[in-house]
Structure formats: structure tokens, C-alpha cells
């Protein structure tokens, strides 16, 4: 793919128009943009969305595109009293594949029907064999 700097495009666009600035450098296929590369962070649903799906199975996809199945065990209260309880909570998840390939600490896209997808940091909590994964949510913080 041919790379064109923003500075080159802006400098040429003023004198020649956008088509003239890009000229033969950009083929139509090169104008296609991968939406995942430009979408911003996914909004995290509020506490009430997760309370309605306790017990549901979520899919957690890691950065290297490995999918894990997690069951939502509980939606926990924060350790401090938040100004907006809908925006501060902890998700406690059970790793259903922990016996064969446990999910390590890290950032995942967590999704289930009815709630949508959110990007969250999961951290293991507890002893081996009793371990949960927690995602601490502070929306708007």
C-alpha cells in the first residue's frame, strides 16, 4: 500500500484539489479504511445492563484474537460509594476454559447478546482453582 502523509495531501489539495493532490499515488482500493483501526473506544454499558445477565456466558477476545468463554458470576459493589452507582462496579467472571487454557491478565473485548461489546481490563483474583477474573468499571472517570 502506498503511504501518503497528511502534510503532502494538505499541501497539494490547496493548489490542485484533492484528486489532483493524490493523483496516481492512490488507487481506489487504497482509500478503503479498516473501521476497527479508526473506531474509538467502545462505551462500557452501565451496571443495570450487567445485572440483567448474571449467569450469562460472555466471549472475551484477546489482542491476539484468541476467544475465551467467561460466565458472569456477579456484579459487585465498588469499595467506595460512587456518586453514580450505575457507573461504578466490578464484574466477577468465571473462566470456563481455565482447566485447558486460562485467560491471563489483560485487555479484552467482552461481549454477550443483549449487552453488546466493551473493552475491559481483566485481572485474576483468588487462589488457583478458585480464581475469578475481575473487571473494575469506572465509567466517566
N, C-alpha and C positions, 0 to 999 in steps of 0.2 A: 504494500500500500504506500502510496506517495504521501509524505507528510508535508503539510503546508502550515507555516506558522501564522498565528493570528496577526502578527505585525505585517507580514507580507500581504495578506488578504486586505487588511485595512488600508495599507498604503496604496495598493493597486485599485481598490474599489472606489476611492475618491476620484481618480482620474479616468478610469476606464469602465466603471460599473462592475458589479460582482462577477458577471460572466467573463468580462474581459480580464479581470484580475486573476481568475482561476485558469482561464484558457485551457490549454491542453494538459495542464498538470493534474486535473481531477476528472476521473471518469465517473459516470453516474453511480456505479457500484461503490465507489469510494465515498460517496456522500451519505451512504447508509450509516446510521448510528446505532450502536448496541444500547438499547434502552436501559439495561442493567448497569451500564457504565455511567449513566448520567442521572439516574433517579436518585433522589436524596434519601436520607434515612427513612425507613418505614415507621409510621407512627405506631406507638405501642397502645393497644386497646386498654381501656380502663379496667379497674378492679371488677366491676359488675359483669363485664364480658367473660372473665375467667371464672367467677363464682358459679356461673351457669353451666360450666363444662367440667367441673371437678369429676375426676374418674375417666375423662376422655383421653384418647391416645393422640399425641401430637407427633409430628415429624420434625426432627431437628436436623438441619443440613449444615454441615461444617464448611469452612472456607475451601476445603479440598473436595467438595461435592459428595461427601460421604453422608448418607442418611441414617439416622438413628430414630428408633421409636421410644417415646417417653410418655408415661402416664402422669397426668396432673393429680397429685395426691391431695394438695391443699393450697389455698390462697391464705397466706399468713399476714397477720398484722405487723406493721413496722415496729421497731423498738422504741421509737419516739412518736408522739402524737402529731400527725401531719395536719397542715391547715386544710387540706382536701383529701379525705380518706380514699376517694376514687383514684387519686394519682400516686399514692404511695403504698406499696405492698410487696410481698415476696411470693414468688411461685415456687412450690416444692414439688419436684418431679422425680419419678422413679424411672431409671434407665432399664427398659425392658430387655436390652441386649447386653447387660453388664457382665453376664457369665461368659460371653464369647468375645465381645469387643466393646469394652466400656468407653463411654464418651468421656473425653478428657476436658479439663477446664478450657474454656474459650468462647469465642463469639459464634453464634449460630443463628440461622433463620428458623424460627419456631412457628409452626402453622398447624391449624386444625380447622375443619369446616365449621362455619358459624362464628369464628373469632377472627380469622384472617391470619396474616403473617406479620411477625415482629422480629426485629433483630435485637437479640439479647445476649448478655454475657452470662454463661452458666459456670457455677463453681461447685465442686463436690463438697459435701458436708457430711460428717459422721464417719463411723468406723467401716472398714471393709466388710462387705456383706450386709450392712445396714445403711449404706451410703445413699444419700439423695443428692440431687442437683438443685441448687437454688439460683434463682434469677431475682435480684433485688431491683425493683422498679421504682423510679422517682421521676414521674412524668413532669415535664416543665421545669426541672431543676437545672 
